[in-house]
């Protein structure tokens, strides 16, 4: 195999072993011969189940410690690329999950709200903001019911595009009154689990506008 990086550097190697889906072993070196000649080092990537996801272990064997140290940050970057690729696939419907969260807040029926929340959130979901400290779907649904009672007519609406990185989602929102006026705004920080459902939410309020 031969790869050219965006900076123009070319590397080459030979696949020595493939044991899907557990391990791949290959040689790694530079076409130029510096700092490692072709075939001059060996990389082993191992995968194993871990906590609802996958743990990746990477070993890059070198003959020279100084050359090894030159590659540490490069592998940190490459592992981030791997992680983002997997997370983007797992959470490809992150925007839909967030929309489902905000839609559930507008439901006044306890049964419908509970069902809507269960579709997008884990049973053990935690929710934290300036007005809330809830654990679990039942506690959260009861809290939302209280907002309907004490703040009638207020609804939460997502506003703008979400941002997603490795299972953490930032979603801006506004709180709109029955007369259509915006009462407050903020950003929710969602943490999504391996199954794509919400594990925790932290709500951050934007500062009130200066009058």
VEXKETI-563664 format. One record per residue (C-alpha): residue in three letters; x, y, z; residue number from 1. Coordinates in nm, 2 decimals. Layout:
<nodes>
  guba       x       y       z  seba
   ala       X       Y       Z   NUM
...
</nodes>
This chain:
<nodes>
  guba       x       y       z  seba
   unk    0.00    0.00    0.00     1
   unk    0.11    0.36   -0.07     2
   unk   -0.04    0.68    0.07     3
   unk    0.02    1.05    0.00     4
   unk   -0.06    1.28    0.29     5
   unk   -0.20    1.63    0.23     6
   unk    0.14    1.78    0.30     7
   unk    0.29    1.58    0.01     8
   unk    0.47    1.32    0.22     9
   unk    0.44    0.96    0.09    10
   unk    0.44    0.65    0.31    11
   unk    0.43    0.29    0.21    12
   unk    0.38   -0.04    0.38    13
   unk    0.27   -0.40    0.35    14
   unk   -0.02   -0.57    0.53    15
   unk    0.12   -0.86    0.73    16
   unk   -0.20   -0.99    0.90    17
   unk   -0.57   -0.93    0.90    18
   unk   -0.78   -1.10    1.16    19
   unk   -1.12   -0.93    1.12    20
   unk   -1.26   -0.77    1.32    21
   unk   -0.99   -0.80    1.59    22
   unk   -0.66   -0.70    1.45    23
   unk   -0.46   -0.57    1.15    24
   unk   -0.08   -0.56    1.13    25
   unk    0.12   -0.38    0.87    26
   unk    0.47   -0.23    0.81    27
   unk    0.51    0.15    0.78    28
   unk    0.79    0.36    0.63    29
   unk    0.85    0.66    0.40    30
   unk    0.90    0.64    0.03    31
   unk    1.19    0.89    0.07    32
   unk    1.35    0.66    0.32    33
   unk    1.36    0.93    0.59    34
   unk    1.31    0.90    0.89    35
   unk    1.20    0.54    0.84    36
   unk    1.28    0.33    0.52    37
   unk    0.99    0.14    0.36    38
   unk    0.92   -0.16    0.59    39
   unk    1.12   -0.01    0.86    40
   unk    0.86   -0.02    1.14    41
   unk    0.56   -0.23    1.23    42
   unk    0.21   -0.12    1.33    43
   unk   -0.05   -0.33    1.52    44
   unk   -0.41   -0.21    1.56    45
   unk   -0.62   -0.42    1.79    46
   unk   -1.00   -0.38    1.86    47
   unk   -1.20   -0.52    2.15    48
   unk   -1.55   -0.46    2.29    49
   unk   -1.55   -0.20    2.57    50
   unk   -1.84   -0.04    2.77    51
   unk   -2.09   -0.05    2.49    52
   unk   -1.84    0.05    2.23    53
   unk   -1.49   -0.05    2.10    54
   unk   -1.15    0.00    2.25    55
   unk   -0.87    0.05    2.00    56
   unk   -0.51   -0.03    2.09    57
   unk   -0.23    0.09    1.87    58
   unk    0.13   -0.02    1.89    59
   unk    0.40    0.12    1.66    60
   unk    0.73   -0.06    1.69    61
   unk    1.05    0.14    1.61    62
   unk    1.42    0.06    1.63    63
   unk    1.49    0.42    1.75    64
   unk    1.32    0.60    2.04    65
   unk    1.37    0.95    1.90    66
   unk    1.20    0.85    1.57    67
   unk    0.92    0.70    1.77    68
   unk    0.86    1.02    1.96    69
   unk    0.83    1.21    1.63    70
   unk    0.52    1.00    1.54    71
   unk    0.33    1.04    1.87    72
   unk    0.13    1.35    1.77    73
   unk    0.06    1.21    1.42    74
   unk   -0.10    0.90    1.57    75
   unk   -0.30    1.12    1.81    76
   unk   -0.44    1.30    1.51    77
   unk   -0.51    0.98    1.32    78
   unk   -0.69    0.82    1.61    79
   unk   -0.91    1.13    1.63    80
   unk   -0.99    1.09    1.26    81
   unk   -1.08    0.72    1.33    82
   unk   -1.30    0.83    1.63    83
   unk   -1.47    1.10    1.44    84
   unk   -1.55    0.88    1.14    85
   unk   -1.71    0.62    1.37    86
   unk   -1.90    0.88    1.58    87
   unk   -2.03    1.06    1.27    88
   unk   -2.17    0.73    1.15    89
   unk   -2.32    0.62    1.48    90
   unk   -2.47    0.97    1.54    91
   unk   -2.57    1.05    1.18    92
   unk   -2.92    1.13    1.31    93
   unk   -2.81    1.35    1.59    94
   unk   -3.01    1.65    1.45    95
   unk   -3.33    1.43    1.45    96
   unk   -3.26    1.32    1.81    97
   unk   -3.22    1.68    1.92    98
   unk   -3.54    1.78    1.74    99
   unk   -3.72    1.49    1.92   100
   unk   -3.59    1.62    2.25   101
   unk   -3.73    1.97    2.20   102
   unk   -4.06    1.83    2.06   103
   unk   -4.11    1.63    2.37   104
   unk   -4.09    1.94    2.58   105
   unk   -4.40    2.08    2.40   106
   unk   -4.62    1.78    2.49   107
   unk   -4.87    1.83    2.77   108
   unk   -4.99    1.47    2.78   109
   unk   -4.78    1.27    3.03   110
   unk   -4.81    0.95    2.83   111
   unk   -4.72    1.10    2.50   112
   unk   -4.43    1.29    2.65   113
   unk   -4.29    0.98    2.82   114
   unk   -4.31    0.79    2.49   115
   unk   -4.14    1.07    2.30   116
   unk   -3.86    1.10    2.56   117
   unk   -3.80    0.72    2.56   118
   unk   -3.75    0.73    2.18   119
   unk   -3.46    0.97    2.21   120
   unk   -3.32    0.94    2.56   121
   unk   -3.17    0.67    2.78   122
   unk   -3.37    0.56    3.08   123
   unk   -3.09    0.69    3.31   124
   unk   -3.08    1.04    3.14   125
   unk   -2.95    1.33    3.35   126
   unk   -3.07    1.68    3.29   127
   unk   -2.90    1.99    3.44   128
   unk   -2.97    2.36    3.40   129
   unk   -3.03    2.66    3.63   130
   unk   -3.38    2.53    3.71   131
   unk   -3.33    2.15    3.70   132
   unk   -3.14    1.86    3.85   133
   unk   -3.31    1.54    3.73   134
   unk   -3.21    1.18    3.70   135
   unk   -3.41    0.93    3.49   136
   unk   -3.69    0.96    3.24   137
   unk   -3.97    0.97    3.50   138
   unk   -3.81    1.25    3.69   139
   unk   -3.74    1.44    3.37   140
   unk   -4.10    1.40    3.24   141
   unk   -4.24    1.52    3.57   142
   unk   -4.01    1.83    3.56   143
   unk   -4.13    1.91    3.20   144
   unk   -4.49    1.87    3.33   145
   unk   -4.41    2.13    3.60   146
   unk   -4.29    2.38    3.34   147
   unk   -4.62    2.35    3.16   148
   unk   -4.80    2.43    3.49   149
   unk   -4.58    2.71    3.61   150
   unk   -4.49    2.86    3.27   151
   unk   -4.80    2.80    3.06   152
   unk   -4.76    2.87    2.69   153
   unk   -4.38    2.87    2.68   154
   unk   -4.23    2.63    2.43   155
   unk   -3.87    2.54    2.35   156
   unk   -3.76    2.55    1.99   157
   unk   -3.43    2.45    1.83   158
   unk   -3.27    2.75    1.66   159
   unk   -2.99    2.71    1.40   160
   unk   -2.76    2.42    1.32   161
   unk   -2.63    2.17    1.57   162
   unk   -2.25    2.11    1.62   163
   unk   -2.14    1.75    1.68   164
   unk   -1.81    1.60    1.78   165
   unk   -1.76    1.24    1.90   166
   unk   -2.10    1.21    2.06   167
   unk   -2.12    1.56    2.21   168
   unk   -2.37    1.79    2.05   169
   unk   -2.42    2.16    2.09   170
   unk   -2.78    2.28    2.01   171
   unk   -2.89    2.64    2.03   172
   unk   -3.25    2.70    2.14   173
   unk   -3.51    2.97    2.22   174
   unk   -3.80    2.98    2.46   175
   unk   -4.10    3.14    2.29   176
   unk   -4.42    3.26    2.47   177
   unk   -4.78    3.21    2.34   178
   unk   -4.77    3.56    2.19   179
   unk   -4.47    3.46    1.98   180
   unk   -4.22    3.67    2.18   181
   unk   -3.88    3.52    2.27   182
   unk   -3.84    3.50    2.65   183
   unk   -3.49    3.35    2.67   184
   unk   -3.23    3.16    2.47   185
   unk   -2.94    2.93    2.53   186
   unk   -2.75    2.62    2.42   187
   unk   -2.79    2.26    2.53   188
   unk   -2.49    2.03    2.55   189
   unk   -2.61    1.68    2.47   190
   unk   -2.40    1.37    2.53   191
   unk   -2.51    1.08    2.32   192
   unk   -2.46    0.71    2.40   193
   unk   -2.34    0.43    2.17   194
   unk   -2.70    0.35    2.08   195
   unk   -2.75    0.71    1.96   196
   unk   -2.98    0.81    2.25   197
   unk   -2.92    1.10    2.48   198
   unk   -2.74    1.01    2.81   199
   unk   -2.72    1.36    2.95   200
   unk   -2.81    1.72    2.88   201
   unk   -2.67    2.04    3.03   202
   unk   -2.86    2.36    2.95   203
   unk   -2.68    2.69    2.93   204
   unk   -2.86    3.02    2.93   205
   unk   -2.75    3.31    2.72   206
   unk   -2.70    3.64    2.92   207
   unk   -3.01    3.86    2.92   208
   unk   -2.98    4.15    2.67   209
   unk   -2.88    4.48    2.82   210
   unk   -3.17    4.72    2.83   211
</nodes>
